[in-house]
């Protein structure tokens, strides 16, 4: 799933490559992924792109027509950029392409989604705030206003596992499954620690780990074209997606807990005092 660093990488790329170009084509290939009807999606046709922005994990292409093209890549979506947009006809229902956008210099991009479960969404909106998912977002953890006190306030009174808190977009925007694993590993914290039970020292570690992990990942994504961002993400992971490999900090084996449609990874030595967390498929989770 693309998360904040990869989304920021896409935003930086689109801001540099698409700003100043005029939209000449908007081809809807998956009508179910289009979540708005007013303004119509073709309101951006003939408009000039004036900038690219990120809101949590949403990408926002602003135009001079008073309309924004906003999209969320969900779990299996991606943006495929072309210096020369293909001239082939898109056949709805028979392609992974959800939307094709072309520009006046011949370039453009497809929004694609792999797999049968379709969650990718795109919107035409007069303002980002008109998109419900953006309106519900919590603070951005890389914003200057996101202080240690901000994080402490968000955690206070939440008797919820910290892994779930970090992934909840209404609490903190932009972090998903992968980077919550990485942040908790860096903070030396169990994914099942209760948010409300964290000590001041643990909150300090969590704040520092959140800022450093995301800052480093954004820097690694910066300047890379869309085709290279996924590999850059994988290379930067210490524990996520590395079950059975060696923890780069302590040398213990990275372990997994599996859920219905994803998994989390952690290091027992670094995060749980050596305890192996029970697999939810087999028994109750250890705290």
Secondary structure, 3 states (H helix, E strand, C coil): CCCHHHHHHHHHHHHHHHCCCEEEEEEECCHHHECCCCCCHHHHCCCEEEEEEEECCEEEEEECCCCEEEEECCCCEEEEEECCCCCCCCCCCCCCEEEEEEECCCCEEEEEECCCCCCCEEEEECCHHHCHHHHCCCEECCCCCCCHHHHHHHHCCCCCEHHHHHHCCCCEECCCHHHHHHHHHHCCCCCCCEHHHCCHHHHHHHHHHHHHHHHHHHHHHCCCCHHHHHHHHHHCCCCCCCCCCECCCCCCEEEEEECCCCEEEEEHHHHCCCCCCCCCCCCCCCC
